[in-house]
Amino acid sequence: MVARLVRQKPVCTLGLATGGTPLKLYGELIRMHQEEGLDFSRVTTFNLDEYVGLPPSHEQSYRYFMQKNLFDHINVDVRNTNVPDGRALDFEKSGERYEQLIADAGGIELQVLGIGTDGHIAFNEPGSSLGSRTRLKTLAPETVRDNARFFGSEKAVPKLAITMGVGTILESRRCLLLAFGENKADAIAATVEGPVTAQVTASALQLHREVVIVLDEAAASKLARREYYEEVENAHRMLETGKLPWIEEA
Ligand SMILES: N[C@@H]1[C@@H](O)[C@H](O)[C@@H](COP(=O)(O)O)O[C@@H]1O
C-alpha cells in the first residue's frame, strides 16, 4: 500500500509511526528502494510523536529510530522528514507549527499507525479528545510499562510526549493500522468492534473514511466477526481475479 502510493504519486506525504510493529514494513521499503529503485526523493514524511526531553541523538528518541530504521537507508531528503520536536521550549506553539507544516504539505496522504495495548494511537492515551491536535500528552502507566523494555527501567521512560492528535490523524486521507501479537488482541477487538470512545482512541478510526487494518492471527484472535472479515478478504481476492462464482454458476 505504501510502495504503491509512492510509485503512483512520487510527490506525496506519508505519516509514519515508530515502535516494533512497523519495522517489517520499513525493512521491505528499504529492500524495494535498494533492489527495485523505489524512489523517495520527493516524498515528505510526518511522524506521529516524540518523547519530551530526548535529543535526536538519543537512541530511544523517535527521530533516532526513524533515521536508523528507515531514513538512513532510502533516498528521502532529510529536510522533508518531520518528527515533532521533543525539546521545544513552547509546546503549544510547536504543536501549532507542526499542524501548519502538515497543512502546508497538503495534508497526509497515508498515515501508518501502530496501536498501544491500551488502544492508543500515536500517544493519544485513554481520555484524549477525539478532536485533539498536536500537543503535549502525559503517558499512561501501561504505556510507560510497555516501553520500559527499551529504556531498561520504568523510571527512565519519559513521562511526557508531543503527539499528533486524534483529530490530526482523522484528517489523513487514508490510514494503515498494523497490529501483531496476542498482547494487541484486546485493543484491536475494542478498536474494531467496540463503541467509539475516547477511552480507546484507535476506535475513532471507525469514523475515518478509509482505514486498512493488517493483523496477524494472534492480534485478530479476539474479534467476534472474524468469519465475516475472512469473507471480505475472499471477496476482494475474487474482485482482483475478476471471477465471481455466483455469476459463473448462474
Ligand atoms: N507512540 C507509540 C505508538 O505509535 C505505537 O503504536 C505503540 C506500540 O508500539 P509497538 O509497535 O512497539 O507495540 O508504541 C508507542 O506508544
The ligand as an ORCA input file, in Angstrom:
! r2SCAN-3c Opt
* xyz 0 1
  N       3.706      6.068     20.449
  C       3.939      4.708     20.080
  C       2.792      4.228     19.197
  O       2.764      4.966     17.995
  C       2.943      2.751     18.928
  O       1.897      2.326     18.090
  C       2.956      1.977     20.215
  C       3.052      0.493     20.015
  O       4.388      0.087     19.896
  P       4.836     -1.338     19.397
  O       4.654     -1.339     17.912
  O       6.289     -1.444     19.759
  O       3.985     -2.342     20.075
  O       4.068      2.437     20.974
  C       4.118      3.812     21.286
  O       3.188      4.084     22.269
*
